[in-house]
């Protein structure tokens, strides 16, 4: 239920002394009907209220709430037409971690209320759904908004973006152009600067006569901000050689594996089978990551 009175519903605050709980169906002054927890629709453009002169009708019991309620002491009735947003952690991640919050209204609107939602940086985070709609039937039902991080494969560290809550639109003037505060979110980076080698077998088998040869691949785990040169070296060049001796990755081809051939060297020495280590790196680049 709600109080109904002279003039259109409104969000203007008013101060009146706390009075006994309202009686359903009774008509009296605003102050006589007001109670702790009572939501009060008043006229938006009304002058200072004279509580003894405003006649209202209590049409049903009113639920208490943190917004739009009479408060103990001064009896400050705050705005009755507001958008209520629950606390939001704001922590999301490129690994799929998401966060959510809910939105509701504090009173039934006279017409459809639409609240657009968006991300300030879609490359770092997304917001779903793109719009919330409230009616006289669902105004008090919290609607969930999901915020998710975007995996960009870039070593850009943790990135901040905003959940943009645009002004509402409604044919109800009391709920038109209400602008809730935007929410800050943090997308945690999960990219690690590393070089990965694809080895088909360990150890790789090669022979001095060239009958046996082998190959492996090298690739970066995350997108660099500049070219990265990875040298390919061997522990004993008299036994094994590689081709190429270095590979270069760019911000464009960083995730394309590069082939490295491993060949045995004929040293004309009866030294038996020899274990040789092949090294990829350390890399050189102007990217500090």
Buried (B, 14 or more C-beta within 10 A) or exposed (E): BBBEBEEBBBBBBBEBEBBEBBEEEEEBBBBBBBBBBBBBBBBBEBEEBEBEEBEBBBEEEBEEBEBBBBEEEEBEBBBBBBBBBEEBEBBBBBEEEBBBBBBBBBBBBBBBBBBBBBBBBEEBBBBEEEEBEBEBEBBBEEBEBEBBBBBBBBBBEBBEBBBEBBEBBBEBBBBBEBEBEEBEBBBBBBBEBEBEBEEEEEEBEBEBEEEEEBBBBBBBBBBBBEBBEBBBEBEEEEBBBBEEEBBBBEBEBBEEBBEBBBBBBEEEEEEEEBEBEBEBBEBEBEBEB
